[in-house]
Amino acid sequence: MAAVQLNGIYKRYGDTQVVHGVDLDIEDGEFVVLVGPSGCGKTTVMRMIAGLEDISGGDLTIGGTRANALPPQQRNISMVFQSYALYPHLSVYDNIAFGPRVRKEREDGFKPRIEAAAKMLNLSGYLERLPRALSGGQRQRVAMGRAVVREPALFLFDEPLSNLDAKLRVQMRTEIKALHQRLRNTVVYVTHDQIEAMTMADRIVVMNAGRIEQIGRPLDLYDKPGNLFVASFLGSPSMNFAEGTVMSDARGTALVLEDGVRIALPEGKAQAGARVTVGVRPEHIEAGGDVPFNVDVIEPTGAETHLYGKIGETTWCVTTRARPDVSPGQRTALGLPLAHLHLFDTESGKRLD
């Protein structure tokens, strides 16, 4: 296993810089997920760790050794890609054995490792099959088995589940997390899917435009996002936002929206006259308050119901486990608990509390 340190890492293509001074310490045995929208730089960072992209500046350390100039085969890593990258003419066993054979290992040395990996990944009954006879999830497990047999210090996963259907993604999330709990290798995992990040990571690294926005444990980021980008990116449905001006009067402190809707705020969190954006997650909104809400669309999902509508001119989503007796076009009222409000400076996007 290996700790990984990135100190001031940046990447430039000609005059265009795509990764800007990334600082990140990954502990030995930690499962870290890089998450962010397409084009945010997360895959480029992973490819620099893997040695598939040159590092334009900064220092990369793997297991205490500076790795900037090390070729990929000397970094003691295994990488699982979005595409399974299996040899279609080779059996499952031969696909998994391909690496050890290239390294000229003895068959009696690596065969027990292949059998152990196949048992762990539920592939024991498929070792003689060709990839075309496997499901998508089984093919991904073969790719994982190939990585496990290498016995690396560091696993790199580059959006490995994006080609799978929804049900298989859920299953494979669980299997990858269980694999990490058994092996305790260091894992760096790249995804644009924030649900994958929330459910799998020890820590999440949220990236945007080549920079790290925030690092933390999943629920810490969910409960206390450091800025508007992180607040909007994590959560499904995403956090609701409304922008207005802070006012204080005899009724207390409130955010007054452009259309005159008033949202009560906690005392002392923002100065009167400031332009502030308030955020609240859909599941924290209560029925029966004093904020008017015009229902436009109702989405029952079984376990939950999503109500989409407007507070003033702003579109919001309300999530409830109840089955509310409302109809599209109906006007109701919502309660926004003070303890669940998130306040951000509108100009900078930074959290205020």
ABEGO torsion letter per residue (X at the ends): XBBBBBBGBBBBBEABBABBGBBBBBBBGBBBBBBEBBGAGAAAAAAAAAGABBBABEBBBBGGBBAAABBAAAAGBBBBBABAGBBAABBAAAAAAAAAAAAGBBAAAAAAAAAAAAAAAGAAAAAABBAAABBAAAAAAAAAAAAAAAGBABBBBBGAAAABBAAAAAAAAAAAAAAAAAAGBBBBBBBABAAAAAAABABBBBBBGGBBABBEBAAAAAABBABAAAAAABEOBBBBBBBBBBBBBAAEBBBBBAAGBBBBBBBGABBBGBBBBBBBBAAABBBGBABBBBBABBBBAGABBBBBBBBEABBBBBBBABBBBBBBGBBBBBBBBAAABBBBBAAAGBBAX
